């Protein structure tokens, strides 16, 4: 069994993304993956969007001006019950994940989520947990050989507003 750390995992994800200079990495994507929710395993749909927001606008209204920054939005919904919908907004100016990975954020998230569909002996295999205690959260863990400290991402999820529901359903 091969061992893979998170840096190697991210580098492999970037190599597999054939993009031209100036193109963004996986700015918009959708995929299904198994998720552990408590004791129950469910299949979820993950939809990722990249938008641009005015630096002064906390509501992330799309703008055409020069004073913009990137906002990533990850939607998570149950395939069995689409009314279970959560979102995570990652602002490139303040979110820890977006600050750490910059423009690689979309491709790293996509690779980690798609890793849940890999065989458990594949070094790219990940486990995804949907946690709902004090607040909803998504925990994605890169499962590498026992004894190594696995890398993980934790994203806070929230229930979307009525306007966000409508926008999500129209896409």
N, C-alpha and C positions, 0 to 999 in steps of 0.2 A: 504494500500500500504506500503510495506517495504522500509525503507531507507537504502542505502548501500553507505558507503564511499569508496574511492579508495583503501585504505589498505585492507578492508574487501573483496572488489572485487578481488584484486590481490591474497589474501589468498585463496579465493574460487577457483580461476583459477588454483592455484598450487595444491590444494587438488584433483581437478578433473583430474590432469595429473598423471597417474600411471607410474612411471619410476623407474628403478632400480638404485642403487647407481652407479655413474660414467656415467650414460646416460645423454644426454642433454635434455632440455625441448623443445620439438617441434622445432627442428633445421631446418626442412624443412616442409613447408605446403603450401597449396593452398586453397582458399575459395572465394566465391562470396558474395558480400554484396551491398545493395543499398547505393548510394552516392548522396548527393545534390551538383550539380554543377551549381552555380548561381540560377536561378529560375527553372531549370530543374532537375528532378530526373533521374539518370542513374544507371544501374547495372554494377559493376566493379568486375574484377578478381584481387585478391591480391595473390601474390606468394612471399613466404619468403624463404630466403636461409641463411645458416650460413657458413662462410668460415674462413680460417685462413690466415693471412698475415704476412710477415716479418715486424718487427718493423720499419725498415728503408725504407720500400717500400711503398710510398704513392699511388701507382697504384693498390695496393692490389693483387699483383700476388700471386697465391697460392704457398706455399713452404712446404717442409718437415722438415725444421730445427727446432731447439729448441727455437729460438728467435721469437716466434709467438704471435700474439694477435688475438682476435676474431673480425670479420667484419660481420655485419648483413646487408643484402640487401633486401629491400622490393620493389617489382615490382607492379605497379598499371596500369591496362589497362581496357579500356571500353569493355564491352561484345558486344555492338552494333558496335563499330568501333575499332578493335584491333590496328589500326595505332596510336591511342592515347595511348602512352606508356610513363610512367614516372617511375623513380626509386629514392630510397632514400638509401644512404649508411651510415650506422651507425658504426663507428669505436669504439671499446670498450676502446680505449686509450683517445679519445677526444670528442666523441659525448655525449651530456648531457643526453639523454634518456638511452643510453647504459651504461654510467657511473652510473646513478642513480639506474637502475634495474639489472645491471650485467647479470648473467646467466638467470635471469627471464625474460629478455627482449622479447625473442620469445613468451613465453606463455602469457605474459601480452598483447602484441600486438595482438596475435591471439584472445584472449578472448574479447578484446575491439572491434576488427573488427567484430567478429562473433556476438557481442552484437547488431549490427545493424539489425540482422535478428530476434531478440526477439520481442515479443509484447511490445507495448509502456508502459504497466503497470508493466512489469517485471523490478525489480531493476537492472538487468544487461543490460538493453536496452541502446544502445549508438546511437549517431547521428554522421555521417561522412560527412564532407564538404570538397570538393575539391575547393581550392581558387586559382584563377589565376589573380592576380593584378600585382604587381611589379615582383613577382616571384611565381612559382607554390608552393602550400603547401597543406598538408593534415591535417585537424583538426578533431580529434576524441574526442568526449565529452561524458562522462558518465552522462546520464540523470537520476538524482535522484530527490526525491520529491522537489517541489517548496519551495524556502526559504533556501535550503541548497546550498552551493557553489559547483557546479559540478567540478569534476576533469577532466582534459583534457590533450591530447598530441598534440603537433604541430610538424610536420615533414616537412622539406624542401624537395621539389621534384625537379628533374631535368630531362631534356630530355636526353636519353641515346645516346652514340656515335654509329657509324655504327658497330663497333666491338661488343659492348654490345648488340645491336639489334640482331646481328647474334647469339650470345651466348644465348640470351633469347629465340629466336625462335627455337633453337636446343634442348632446355631442355624440 
